[in-house]
Amino acid sequence: MSMTDPIADLLTRIRNATMRQRPTTLVPASRLKADILTLMKREGYISGFERFQPEGGHPTLRVDLKYVDGRCAIEGLRRLSKPGLRQYVTKSDIPWIQGGFGVAVVSTSRGLLTDKEARRQGIGGEVLCAVW
């Protein structure tokens, strides 16, 4: 079965795991998902992730969720640019997430960047998702 929106699937799996207060969740692996998780780890929303391949199975990412005093570091996730309606922005139109406390993941010509990095470098792109 093919998946039409793998980024939304990643965010939904993380959201479901945080609602159930699970320490980890498994996600089908791809380079784009690994890049998004790298940004989330760098910004402090997850503890880490690991790529592994079970015997006879497909590559998988195990995402280690971060909890502080029993509360998840991720309060919310939202897919902004969808396959049916892409959201491209210029450098001046990059959205502020939760008044600057959240992070927008922007796909640029220089790779995936956070909203702050894209503003600093003066480039726009496709706004994939928001994490706060």
N, CA, C and O atoms as a GROMACS GRO file, in nm:
protein
  528
    1MET      N    1   0.084  -0.118   0.000
    1MET     CA    2   0.000   0.000   0.000
    1MET      C    3   0.088   0.124   0.000
    1MET      O    4   0.178   0.137   0.084
    2SER      N    5   0.065   0.215  -0.092
    2SER     CA    6   0.147   0.334  -0.100
    2SER      C    7   0.092   0.442  -0.007
    2SER      O    8  -0.028   0.449   0.022
    3MET      N    9   0.184   0.526   0.039
    3MET     CA   10   0.147   0.633   0.130
    3MET      C   11   0.154   0.765   0.054
    3MET      O   12   0.254   0.793  -0.012
    4THR      N   13   0.049   0.845   0.060
    4THR     CA   14   0.047   0.969  -0.016
    4THR      C   15   0.119   1.083   0.055
    4THR      O   16   0.167   1.176  -0.010
    5ASP      N   17   0.128   1.078   0.188
    5ASP     CA   18   0.193   1.185   0.261
    5ASP      C   19   0.277   1.129   0.376
    5ASP      O   20   0.229   1.120   0.489
    6PRO      N   21   0.401   1.091   0.348
    6PRO     CA   22   0.484   1.030   0.452
    6PRO      C   23   0.521   1.125   0.566
    6PRO      O   24   0.543   1.079   0.678
    7ILE      N   25   0.528   1.256   0.540
    7ILE     CA   26   0.559   1.350   0.647
    7ILE      C   27   0.443   1.358   0.746
    7ILE      O   28   0.464   1.361   0.867
    8ALA      N   29   0.321   1.361   0.695
    8ALA     CA   30   0.204   1.362   0.783
    8ALA      C   31   0.198   1.233   0.864
    8ALA      O   32   0.158   1.235   0.981
    9ASP      N   33   0.238   1.122   0.804
    9ASP     CA   34   0.241   0.995   0.877
    9ASP      C   35   0.343   1.001   0.990
    9ASP      O   36   0.315   0.954   1.101
   10LEU      N   37   0.461   1.058   0.965
   10LEU     CA   38   0.563   1.075   1.069
   10LEU      C   39   0.508   1.158   1.185
   10LEU      O   40   0.520   1.119   1.301
   11LEU      N   41   0.448   1.273   1.153
   11LEU     CA   42   0.396   1.361   1.257
   11LEU      C   43   0.283   1.295   1.335
   11LEU      O   44   0.275   1.311   1.457
   12THR      N   45   0.197   1.221   1.267
   12THR     CA   46   0.087   1.153   1.334
   12THR      C   47   0.137   1.044   1.428
   12THR      O   48   0.084   1.029   1.538
   13ARG      N   49   0.238   0.968   1.385
   13ARG     CA   50   0.293   0.864   1.472
   13ARG      C   51   0.356   0.925   1.597
   13ARG      O   52   0.342   0.872   1.707
   14ILE      N   53   0.426   1.037   1.580
   14ILE     CA   54   0.486   1.104   1.696
   14ILE      C   55   0.376   1.160   1.787
   14ILE      O   56   0.384   1.146   1.909
   15ARG      N   57   0.275   1.223   1.728
   15ARG     CA   58   0.164   1.279   1.806
   15ARG      C   59   0.091   1.170   1.885
   15ARG      O   60   0.060   1.189   2.002
   16ASN      N   61   0.064   1.058   1.821
   16ASN     CA   62  -0.005   0.948   1.890
   16ASN      C   63   0.080   0.892   2.004
   16ASN      O   64   0.028   0.860   2.111
   17ALA      N   65   0.211   0.881   1.982
   17ALA     CA   66   0.299   0.829   2.087
   17ALA      C   67   0.306   0.925   2.206
   17ALA      O   68   0.310   0.881   2.320
   18THR      N   69   0.307   1.055   2.178
   18THR     CA   70   0.312   1.151   2.289
   18THR      C   71   0.181   1.152   2.367
   18THR      O   72   0.182   1.170   2.489
   19MET      N   73   0.070   1.133   2.299
   19MET     CA   74  -0.058   1.129   2.369
   19MET      C   75  -0.068   1.007   2.461
   19MET      O   76  -0.134   1.013   2.565
   20ARG      N   77  -0.004   0.899   2.424
   20ARG     CA   78  -0.003   0.778   2.507
   20ARG      C   79   0.119   0.773   2.599
   20ARG      O   80   0.137   0.676   2.673
   21GLN      N   81   0.202   0.877   2.596
   21GLN     CA   82   0.323   0.890   2.676
   21GLN      C   83   0.417   0.770   2.659
   21GLN      O   84   0.471   0.716   2.756
   22ARG      N   85   0.435   0.732   2.534
   22ARG     CA   86   0.529   0.625   2.501
   22ARG      C   87   0.670   0.680   2.496
   22ARG      O   88   0.690   0.795   2.455
   23PRO      N   89   0.770   0.602   2.536
   23PRO     CA   90   0.908   0.652   2.530
   23PRO      C   91   0.964   0.652   2.387
   23PRO      O   92   1.051   0.733   2.356
   24THR      N   93   0.915   0.562   2.302
   24THR     CA   94   0.964   0.555   2.164
   24THR      C   95   0.848   0.526   2.070
   24THR      O   96   0.740   0.484   2.111
   25THR      N   97   0.874   0.550   1.942
   25THR     CA   98   0.779   0.512   1.837
   25THR      C   99   0.859   0.470   1.714
   25THR      O  100   0.971   0.516   1.694
   26LEU      N  101   0.801   0.383   1.634
   26LEU     CA  102   0.866   0.334   1.512
   26LEU      C  103   0.802   0.399   1.390
   26LEU      O  104   0.680   0.414   1.383
   27VAL      N  105   0.888   0.436   1.294
   27VAL     CA  106   0.844   0.505   1.173
   27VAL      C  107   0.917   0.444   1.055
   27VAL      O  108   1.037   0.418   1.064
   28PRO      N  109   0.849   0.419   0.942
   28PRO     CA  110   0.920   0.372   0.823
   28PRO      C  111   1.027   0.475   0.782
   28PRO      O  112   1.002   0.595   0.784
   29ALA      N  113   1.145   0.427   0.747
   29ALA     CA  114   1.259   0.516   0.724
   29ALA      C  115   1.259   0.577   0.584
   29ALA      O  116   1.220   0.515   0.486
   30SER      N  117   1.305   0.702   0.580
   30SER     CA  118   1.338   0.770   0.455
   30SER      C  119   1.437   0.881   0.490
   30SER      O  120   1.449   0.920   0.606
   31ARG      N  121   1.506   0.930   0.390
   31ARG     CA  122   1.606   1.034   0.416
   31ARG      C  123   1.540   1.164   0.461
   31ARG      O  124   1.593   1.233   0.548
   32LEU      N  125   1.426   1.198   0.402
   32LEU     CA  126   1.356   1.321   0.439
   32LEU      C  127   1.310   1.315   0.584
   32LEU      O  128   1.325   1.413   0.658
   33LYS      N  129   1.255   1.202   0.626
   33LYS     CA  130   1.212   1.187   0.766
   33LYS      C  131   1.331   1.196   0.860
   33LYS      O  132   1.321   1.257   0.967
   34ALA      N  133   1.444   1.136   0.822
   34ALA     CA  134   1.563   1.143   0.906
   34ALA      C  135   1.612   1.288   0.917
   34ALA      O  136   1.657   1.329   1.024
   35ASP      N  137   1.603   1.365   0.809
   35ASP     CA  138   1.644   1.505   0.814
   35ASP      C  139   1.552   1.587   0.905
   35ASP      O  140   1.599   1.673   0.979
   36ILE      N  141   1.422   1.561   0.898
   36ILE     CA  142   1.327   1.630   0.986
   36ILE      C  143   1.355   1.595   1.132
   36ILE      O  144   1.354   1.682   1.219
   37LEU      N  145   1.380   1.467   1.158
   37LEU     CA  146   1.411   1.425   1.295
   37LEU      C  147   1.543   1.484   1.344
   37LEU      O  148   1.557   1.513   1.463
   38THR      N  149   1.639   1.501   1.256
   38THR     CA  150   1.765   1.565   1.293
   38THR      C  151   1.741   1.708   1.340
   38THR      O  152   1.799   1.752   1.440
   39LEU      N  153   1.656   1.782   1.267
   39LEU     CA  154   1.622   1.918   1.308
   39LEU      C  155   1.550   1.918   1.443
   39LEU      O  156   1.577   2.002   1.529
   40MET      N  157   1.457   1.823   1.461
   40MET     CA  158   1.383   1.816   1.588
   40MET      C  159   1.476   1.783   1.704
   40MET      O  160   1.458   1.834   1.814
   41LYS      N  161   1.575   1.699   1.680
   41LYS     CA  162   1.672   1.665   1.786
   41LYS      C  163   1.759   1.787   1.818
   41LYS      O  164   1.784   1.817   1.935
   42ARG      N  165   1.804   1.856   1.714
   42ARG     CA  166   1.888   1.974   1.734
   42ARG      C  167   1.814   2.084   1.810
   42ARG      O  168   1.875   2.158   1.887
   43GLU      N  169   1.683   2.095   1.787
   43GLU     CA  170   1.603   2.197   1.856
   43GLU      C  171   1.555   2.152   1.993
   43GLU      O  172   1.496   2.231   2.067
   44GLY      N  173   1.580   2.025   2.029
   44GLY     CA  174   1.548   1.977   2.163
   44GLY      C  175   1.410   1.918   2.181
   44GLY      O  176   1.363   1.905   2.294
   45TYR      N  177   1.342   1.882   2.072
   45TYR     CA  178   1.207   1.827   2.082
   45TYR      C  179   1.207   1.675   2.102
   45TYR      O  180   1.111   1.621   2.157
   46ILE      N  181   1.312   1.606   2.057
   46ILE     CA  182   1.323   1.462   2.079
   46ILE      C  183   1.461   1.432   2.134
   46ILE      O  184   1.555   1.511   2.118
   47SER      N  185   1.474   1.317   2.200
   47SER     CA  186   1.604   1.278   2.256
   47SER      C  187   1.698   1.227   2.148
   47SER      O  188   1.819   1.246   2.157
   48GLY      N  189   1.643   1.163   2.048
   48GLY     CA  190   1.726   1.110   1.941
   48GLY      C  191   1.646   1.014   1.855
   48GLY      O  192   1.527   0.993   1.877
   49PHE      N  193   1.714   0.957   1.757
   49PHE     CA  194   1.651   0.856   1.672
   49PHE      C  195   1.759   0.765   1.620
   49PHE      O  196   1.877   0.801   1.615
   50GLU      N  197   1.718   0.646   1.580
   50GLU     CA  198   1.813   0.546   1.532
   50GLU      C  199   1.751   0.473   1.414
   50GLU      O  200   1.633   0.438   1.416
   51ARG      N  201   1.831   0.452   1.312
   51ARG     CA  202   1.786   0.377   1.195
   51ARG      C  203   1.829   0.232   1.211
   51ARG      O  204   1.945   0.205   1.242
   52PHE      N  205   1.737   0.140   1.189
   52PHE     CA  206   1.772  -0.002   1.191
   52PHE      C  207   1.685  -0.076   1.091
   52PHE      O  208   1.583  -0.024   1.044
   53GLN      N  209   1.727  -0.197   1.058
   53GLN     CA  210   1.654  -0.278   0.963
   53GLN      C  211   1.630  -0.414   1.024
   53GLN      O  212   1.725  -0.492   1.041
   54PRO      N  213   1.505  -0.445   1.059
   54PRO     CA  214   1.477  -0.577   1.114
   54PRO      C  215   1.500  -0.685   1.008
   54PRO      O  216   1.493  -0.657   0.888
   55GLU      N  217   1.527  -0.805   1.051
   55GLU     CA  218   1.552  -0.914   0.956
   55GLU      C  219   1.432  -0.934   0.865
   55GLU      O  220   1.320  -0.956   0.910
   56GLY      N  221   1.459  -0.926   0.736
   56GLY     CA  222   1.354  -0.947   0.638
   56GLY      C  223   1.251  -0.836   0.631
   56GLY      O  224   1.147  -0.853   0.567
   57GLY      N  225   1.277  -0.723   0.694
   57GLY     CA  226   1.182  -0.612   0.695
   57GLY      C  227   1.236  -0.489   0.625
   57GLY      O  228   1.345  -0.490   0.570
   58HIS      N  229   1.157  -0.384   0.629
   58HIS     CA  230   1.195  -0.257   0.569
   58HIS      C  231   1.272  -0.172   0.670
   58HIS      O  232   1.253  -0.190   0.790
   59PRO      N  233   1.357  -0.080   0.623
   59PRO     CA  234   1.429   0.007   0.716
   59PRO      C  235   1.331   0.088   0.801
   59PRO      O  236   1.228   0.134   0.753
   60THR      N  237   1.366   0.104   0.928
   60THR     CA  238   1.278   0.170   1.024
   60THR      C  239   1.357   0.268   1.108
   60THR      O  240   1.476   0.248   1.135
   61LEU      N  241   1.291   0.375   1.149
   61LEU     CA  242   1.349   0.472   1.241
   61LEU      C  243   1.282   0.456   1.376
   61LEU      O  244   1.159   0.456   1.385
   62ARG      N  245   1.362   0.443   1.482
   62ARG     CA  246   1.307   0.442   1.617
   62ARG      C  247   1.330   0.580   1.676
   62ARG      O  248   1.444   0.622   1.694
   63VAL      N  249   1.222   0.650   1.706
   63VAL     CA  250   1.228   0.787   1.757
   63VAL      C  251   1.215   0.782   1.909
   63VAL      O  252   1.117   0.731   1.962
   64ASP      N  253   1.315   0.837   1.979
   64ASP     CA  254   1.312   0.845   2.125
   64ASP      C  255   1.255   0.980   2.164
   64ASP      O  256   1.317   1.084   2.141
   65LEU      N  257   1.137   0.978   2.224
   65LEU     CA  258   1.070   1.102   2.262
   65LEU      C  259   1.129   1.158   2.391
   65LEU      O  260   1.178   1.084   2.475
   66LYS      N  261   1.124   1.289   2.404
   66LYS     CA  262   1.184   1.357   2.519
   66LYS      C  263   1.073   1.402   2.614
   66LYS      O  264   0.977   1.468   2.573
   67TYR      N  265   1.088   1.367   2.741
   67TYR     CA  266   0.992   1.407   2.845
   67TYR      C  267   1.066   1.485   2.952
   67TYR      O  268   1.175   1.447   2.994
   68VAL      N  269   1.006   1.595   2.996
   68VAL     CA  270   1.061   1.677   3.103
   68VAL      C  271   0.956   1.688   3.213
   68VAL      O  272   0.847   1.740   3.190
   69ASP      N  273   0.988   1.638   3.331
   69ASP     CA  274   0.895   1.637   3.445
   69ASP      C  275   0.762   1.571   3.409
   69ASP      O  276   0.655   1.618   3.449
   70GLY      N  277   0.768   1.462   3.333
   70GLY     CA  278   0.649   1.387   3.297
   70GLY      C  279   0.570   1.444   3.179
   70GLY      O  280   0.471   1.384   3.138
   71ARG      N  281   0.613   1.557   3.124
   71ARG     CA  282   0.544   1.618   3.010
   71ARG      C  283   0.634   1.609   2.888
   71ARG      O  284   0.755   1.628   2.896
   72CYS      N  285   0.573   1.582   2.776
   72CYS     CA  286   0.649   1.570   2.652
   72CYS      C  287   0.699   1.708   2.608
   72CYS      O  288   0.631   1.809   2.626
   73ALA      N  289   0.819   1.711   2.552
   73ALA     CA  290   0.876   1.837   2.503
   73ALA      C  291   0.798   1.889   2.382
   73ALA      O  292   0.802   2.008   2.352
   74ILE      N  293   0.728   1.799   2.313
   74ILE     CA  294   0.648   1.839   2.197
   74ILE      C  295   0.505   1.864   2.244
   74ILE      O  296   0.437   1.772   2.290
   75GLU      N  297   0.460   1.989   2.232
   75GLU     CA  298   0.322   2.020   2.268
   75GLU      C  299   0.230   2.006   2.148
   75GLU      O  300   0.112   1.972   2.163
   76GLY      N  301   0.282   2.031   2.028
   76GLY     CA  302   0.199   2.021   1.910
   76GLY      C  303   0.280   2.004   1.784
   76GLY      O  304   0.397   2.043   1.776
   77LEU      N  305   0.216   1.943   1.684
   77LEU     CA  306   0.275   1.921   1.552
   77LEU      C  307   0.169   1.954   1.448
   77LEU      O  308   0.052   1.922   1.468
   78ARG      N  309   0.208   2.017   1.340
   78ARG     CA  310   0.112   2.046   1.234
   78ARG      C  311   0.179   2.039   1.099
   78ARG      O  312   0.288   2.093   1.080
   79ARG      N  313   0.114   1.974   1.006
   79ARG     CA  314   0.162   1.968   0.868
   79ARG      C  315   0.110   2.093   0.799
   79ARG      O  316  -0.011   2.115   0.796
   80LEU      N  317   0.198   2.175   0.744
   80LEU     CA  318   0.156   2.300   0.682
   80LEU      C  319   0.141   2.286   0.530
   80LEU      O  320   0.036   2.319   0.476
   81SER      N  321   0.243   2.238   0.462
   81SER     CA  322   0.237   2.219   0.318
   81SER      C  323   0.191   2.076   0.291
   81SER      O  324   0.256   1.981   0.335
   82LYS      N  325   0.082   2.061   0.220
   82LYS     CA  326   0.025   1.928   0.196
   82LYS      C  327   0.039   1.893   0.048
   82LYS      O  328   0.057   1.981  -0.035
   83PRO      N  329   0.032   1.764   0.015
   83PRO     CA  330   0.046   1.727  -0.126
   83PRO      C  331  -0.056   1.794  -0.218
   83PRO      O  332  -0.025   1.824  -0.333
   84GLY      N  333  -0.175   1.820  -0.170
   84GLY     CA  334  -0.277   1.884  -0.252
   84GLY      C  335  -0.267   2.035  -0.255
   84GLY      O  336  -0.325   2.098  -0.344
   85LEU      N  337  -0.195   2.094  -0.161
   85LEU     CA  338  -0.181   2.239  -0.154
   85LEU      C  339  -0.045   2.272  -0.092
   85LEU      O  340  -0.031   2.281   0.030
   86ARG      N  341   0.053   2.291  -0.178
   86ARG     CA  342   0.188   2.322  -0.133
   86ARG      C  343   0.195   2.467  -0.083
   86ARG      O  344   0.129   2.555  -0.138
   87GLN      N  345   0.275   2.490   0.021
   87GLN     CA  346   0.290   2.624   0.079
   87GLN      C  347   0.434   2.671   0.057
   87GLN      O  348   0.524   2.632   0.131
   88TYR      N  349   0.454   2.754  -0.043
   88TYR     CA  350   0.586   2.811  -0.071
   88TYR      C  351   0.588   2.955  -0.020
   88TYR      O  352   0.492   3.030  -0.040
   89VAL      N  353   0.697   2.992   0.045
   89VAL     CA  354   0.706   3.127   0.100
   89VAL      C  355   0.840   3.190   0.062
   89VAL      O  356   0.939   3.121   0.036
   90THR      N  357   0.840   3.323   0.060
   90THR     CA  358   0.964   3.396   0.042
   90THR      C  359   1.028   3.416   0.179
   90THR      O  360   0.968   3.383   0.281
   91LYS      N  361   1.147   3.472   0.181
   91LYS     CA  362   1.218   3.489   0.308
   91LYS      C  363   1.140   3.579   0.404
   91LYS      O  364   1.148   3.560   0.526
   92SER      N  365   1.067   3.675   0.352
   92SER     CA  366   0.993   3.767   0.440
   92SER      C  367   0.858   3.710   0.485
   92SER      O  368   0.796   3.764   0.576
   93ASP      N  369   0.813   3.602   0.422
   93ASP     CA  370   0.682   3.544   0.457
   93ASP      C  371   0.692   3.416   0.538
   93ASP      O  372   0.590   3.349   0.558
   94ILE      N  373   0.810   3.380   0.586
   94ILE     CA  374   0.824   3.259   0.667
   94ILE      C  375   0.745   3.278   0.796
   94ILE      O  376   0.766   3.378   0.865
   95PRO      N  377   0.656   3.185   0.830
   95PRO     CA  378   0.569   3.206   0.946
   95PRO      C  379   0.643   3.194   1.079
   95PRO      O  380   0.740   3.119   1.093
   96TRP      N  381   0.595   3.270   1.177
   96TRP     CA  382   0.641   3.258   1.315
   96TRP      C  383   0.550   3.158   1.383
   96TRP      O  384   0.428   3.174   1.381
   97ILE      N  385   0.606   3.055   1.443
   97ILE     CA  386   0.528   2.951   1.507
   97ILE      C  387   0.522   2.979   1.657
   97ILE      O  388   0.625   2.990   1.723
   98GLN      N  389   0.402   2.992   1.710
   98GLN     CA  390   0.379   3.019   1.852
   98GLN      C  391   0.460   3.141   1.898
   98GLN      O  392   0.522   3.138   2.004
   99GLY      N  393   0.460   3.246   1.820
   99GLY     CA  394   0.529   3.368   1.856
   99GLY      C  395   0.680   3.354   1.864
   99GLY      O  396   0.745   3.431   1.935
  100GLY      N  397   0.737   3.258   1.793
  100GLY     CA  398   0.881   3.237   1.792
  100GLY      C  399   0.927   3.127   1.885
  100GLY      O  400   1.046   3.093   1.886
  101PHE      N  401   0.836   3.068   1.964
  101PHE     CA  402   0.874   2.960   2.054
  101PHE      C  403   0.874   2.825   1.984
  101PHE      O  404   0.938   2.732   2.032
  102GLY      N  405   0.805   2.814   1.873
  102GLY     CA  406   0.803   2.690   1.796
  102GLY      C  407   0.899   2.699   1.679
  102GLY      O  408   0.969   2.799   1.660
  103VAL      N  409   0.902   2.592   1.601
  103VAL     CA  410   0.993   2.582   1.487
  103VAL      C  411   0.915   2.540   1.364
  103VAL      O  412   0.834   2.447   1.369
  104ALA      N  413   0.939   2.608   1.252
  104ALA     CA  414   0.887   2.566   1.124
  104ALA      C  415   1.000   2.500   1.047
  104ALA      O  416   1.112   2.551   1.046
  105VAL      N  417   0.973   2.387   0.984
  105VAL     CA  418   1.072   2.318   0.902
  105VAL      C  419   1.051   2.363   0.757
  105VAL      O  420   0.944   2.343   0.700
  106VAL      N  421   1.156   2.423   0.699
  106VAL     CA  422   1.146   2.478   0.564
  106VAL      C  423   1.241   2.402   0.472
  106VAL      O  424   1.359   2.386   0.503
  107SER      N  425   1.187   2.354   0.360
  107SER     CA  426   1.268   2.287   0.259
  107SER      C  427   1.317   2.393   0.162
  107SER      O  428   1.238   2.454   0.090
  108THR      N  429   1.449   2.414   0.160
  108THR     CA  430   1.508   2.518   0.076
  108THR      C  431   1.603   2.457  -0.026
  108THR      O  432   1.622   2.335  -0.030
  109SER      N  433   1.662   2.541  -0.106
  109SER     CA  434   1.760   2.494  -0.203
  109SER      C  435   1.889   2.450  -0.132
  109SER      O  436   1.972   2.383  -0.193
  110ARG      N  437   1.905   2.486  -0.007
  110ARG     CA  438   2.022   2.446   0.072
  110ARG      C  439   1.990   2.334   0.170
  110ARG      O  440   2.066   2.310   0.264
  111GLY      N  441   1.878   2.266   0.149
  111GLY     CA  442   1.838   2.156   0.236
  111GLY      C  443   1.732   2.199   0.335
  111GLY      O  444   1.680   2.310   0.325
  112LEU      N  445   1.701   2.113   0.430
  112LEU     CA  446   1.602   2.144   0.531
  112LEU      C  447   1.663   2.238   0.635
  112LEU      O  448   1.772   2.213   0.687
  113LEU      N  449   1.590   2.345   0.665
  113LEU     CA  450   1.635   2.443   0.763
  113LEU      C  451   1.518   2.476   0.855
  113LEU      O  452   1.402   2.458   0.820
  114THR      N  453   1.550   2.525   0.974
  114THR     CA  454   1.445   2.578   1.060
  114THR      C  455   1.408   2.717   1.009
  114THR      O  456   1.480   2.775   0.927
  115ASP      N  457   1.296   2.770   1.056
  115ASP     CA  458   1.253   2.902   1.012
  115ASP      C  459   1.356   3.009   1.047
  115ASP      O  460   1.379   3.102   0.969
  116LYS      N  461   1.419   2.997   1.164
  116LYS     CA  462   1.519   3.096   1.206
  116LYS      C  463   1.642   3.091   1.115
  116LYS      O  464   1.695   3.196   1.077
  117GLU      N  465   1.688   2.969   1.080
  117GLU     CA  466   1.804   2.956   0.992
  117GLU      C  467   1.773   3.010   0.853
  117GLU      O  468   1.858   3.074   0.792
  118ALA      N  469   1.653   2.984   0.802
  118ALA     CA  470   1.615   3.032   0.669
  118ALA      C  471   1.609   3.185   0.667
  118ALA      O  472   1.653   3.247   0.571
  119ARG      N  473   1.554   3.246   0.773
  119ARG     CA  474   1.552   3.392   0.781
  119ARG      C  475   1.694   3.448   0.786
  119ARG      O  476   1.725   3.547   0.719
  120ARG      N  477   1.780   3.385   0.866
  120ARG     CA  478   1.918   3.431   0.881
  120ARG      C  479   1.992   3.424   0.747
  120ARG      O  480   2.070   3.513   0.713
  121GLN      N  481   1.967   3.315   0.670
  121GLN     CA  482   2.035   3.299   0.541
  121GLN      C  483   1.966   3.376   0.428
  121GLN      O  484   2.020   3.390   0.319
  122GLY      N  485   1.845   3.427   0.456
  122GLY     CA  486   1.774   3.508   0.358
  122GLY      C  487   1.716   3.430   0.243
  122GLY      O  488   1.714   3.478   0.130
  123ILE      N  489   1.667   3.307   0.270
  123ILE     CA  490   1.608   3.227   0.163
  123ILE      C  491   1.472   3.174   0.208
  123ILE      O  492   1.448   3.154   0.327
  124GLY      N  493   1.384   3.152   0.111
  124GLY     CA  494   1.253   3.093   0.137
  124GLY      C  495   1.249   2.952   0.084
  124GLY      O  496   1.352   2.895   0.047
  125GLY      N  497   1.129   2.896   0.080
  125GLY     CA  498   1.111   2.760   0.031
  125GLY      C  499   0.974   2.707   0.068
  125GLY      O  500   0.880   2.784   0.089
  126GLU      N  501   0.964   2.576   0.074
  126GLU     CA  502   0.837   2.513   0.109
  126GLU      C  503   0.834   2.487   0.260
  126GLU      O  504   0.925   2.424   0.314
  127VAL      N  505   0.729   2.536   0.326
  127VAL     CA  506   0.714   2.518   0.470
  127VAL      C  507   0.648   2.383   0.492
  127VAL      O  508   0.528   2.368   0.468
  128LEU      N  509   0.725   2.284   0.538
  128LEU     CA  510   0.675   2.148   0.551
  128LEU      C  511   0.585   2.129   0.672
  128LEU      O  512   0.473   2.081   0.660
  129CYS      N  513   0.635   2.167   0.790
  129CYS     CA  514   0.560   2.141   0.912
  129CYS      C  515   0.601   2.238   1.023
  129CYS      O  516   0.699   2.311   1.010
  130ALA      N  517   0.524   2.237   1.131
  130ALA     CA  518   0.554   2.320   1.248
  130ALA      C  519   0.556   2.232   1.371
  130ALA      O  520   0.475   2.139   1.384
  131VAL      N  521   0.648   2.261   1.461
  131VAL     CA  522   0.661   2.187   1.587
  131VAL      C  523   0.670   2.290   1.699
  131VAL      O  524   0.745   2.387   1.689
  132TRP      N  525   0.591   2.269   1.806
  132TRP     CA  526   0.602   2.356   1.922
  132TRP      C  527   0.581   2.280   2.049
  132TRP      O  528   0.586   2.338   2.157
   0.00000   0.00000   0.00000
